[in-house]
Amino acid sequence: MRQQATGNRQQATGNRQQATGNRQQATGNRQQATGYLVPLDALRGIAAFIVVFAHYLSSGQLRDGSLLDIVSGVANCSSALAVQLFFVISGFVFCKLYREKIGSGDMPFRQYALLRFSRLFPLYWLTFFIVVASMLIGGVAYVFTPRDLVLNFFMVNQWAAEFIFNAKAMFGVNLGVAPFEYIPPAWSVSNELIAYVVFFAAVYFSRGKSKVIFVLAAIFEVVAFAYLLAFYQNAGFFDFQAHGTTRCLAGFFCGAATYLLYTRAKVKGDKFIAKLKPICLVIIALSVVGFAYALFSTLPRTIEMWFRFYTALNFANATFCPALVVLSLELKPFSRVLSTKILRRIGELSYGIYLWGGVTLMFVFGADEPTRQNFALFHWFNGAKLLHFVVYAVFVLILAELSYRFLERPAQKFLRGRAKKSTTR
């Protein structure tokens, strides 16, 4: 009887292990079929949290002395690098998922646009309407101009703001006041919309040729640096969003070029990849030194410091960010950490963390910015600053989890189902 009971337990254990293996195999098949890269998603989630923390620091909530001012400056620069990493990862993933399908004609623009719409707009519109409601409650209806409402609704306000700002800074042409930003973090997503269209057009008309990706990456890198230099010389001051489009296009296409180079390296085998990993580590180490020099050689923060930093950031498109992407996939200890359950989940929630971080800070907890502090519904834990941040971070995570479960996933499932049906008609 004992032997039979032991055998039954062993059989039950074997069944559980088999079920676990089946689930893991199914997950692996899903990842292989969809091109889902767990480490890159987790890396994007970590970058989103860096942006959230930097926004919190820059709001003034933790500025109690000179040391924290320096920490805030470093955090802001880390946030800029994190956003640049977003662009590079997006280009890498897009090249993996869409290049062959678009180049062969198997993915029409309608399907491509619907896929991107399903990912970005459902959550964006939810946060948009929450922000509008918050501003109404806060009694700041003066920002509700028809122009600003329409531009923010369609997430193109950054395009108009960039155009107006640069016309004045570079050419002395006054085109009026730039649109009000209802959701400040969305400026980078707005710029990515441009990159999506340029990517589709480049791949479609070239029939997916790799050379076009490399050429565009080189062109946009040169254009981004030339624009940065021209702005620095002509404007005499610096605004990080003034060159958002060139930053985005350079990062995005460098990411796409990274994917093409990475696949070629994989074809050469494990020995070649093994040689590539130490090179990537050296690139990251040198990049960190370069960023540190750009930041601290001209403190306090000046136009010279920002010019040096964003020049380094421009080079990061072809150095730091691609090296980090490759290591996240090939350096096993790093890849295993990024593939842990908690980081996988943070990666899935990255878009929600990014948007909710800005909305929560500006319109719930009350950032110390003159143009927005009256919009806040609450001013919690103003004395206990560290506790304030913990509550803020947890609140953002809860909102990101809820919106992912009950809005993002259902909306994507429905809209992507429509996209598949549209291709079969």
ZIKAHU-V260119 format. One record per run of one state. SS is the DSSP state (h for helix, s for strand, l for the rest). FROM is the first residue (numbers start at 1). LEN is the number of residues. If there is no record, write none. Layout:
ss->[SS:SS]
from->[FROM:FROM]
len->[LEN:LEN]
This chain:
ss->[l:h:l:h:l:h:l:h:l:h:l:h:l:h:l:h:l:h:l:h:l:h:l:h:l:h:l:h:l:h:l:h:l:h:l:h:l]
from->[1:2:35:38:59:66:105:109:138:141:144:146:154:157:172:184:207:210:236:240:268:270:297:303:317:320:331:332:339:341:349:350:366:373:376:385:425]
len->[1:33:3:21:7:39:4:29:3:3:2:8:3:15:12:23:3:26:4:28:2:27:6:14:3:11:1:7:2:8:1:16:7:3:9:40:1]
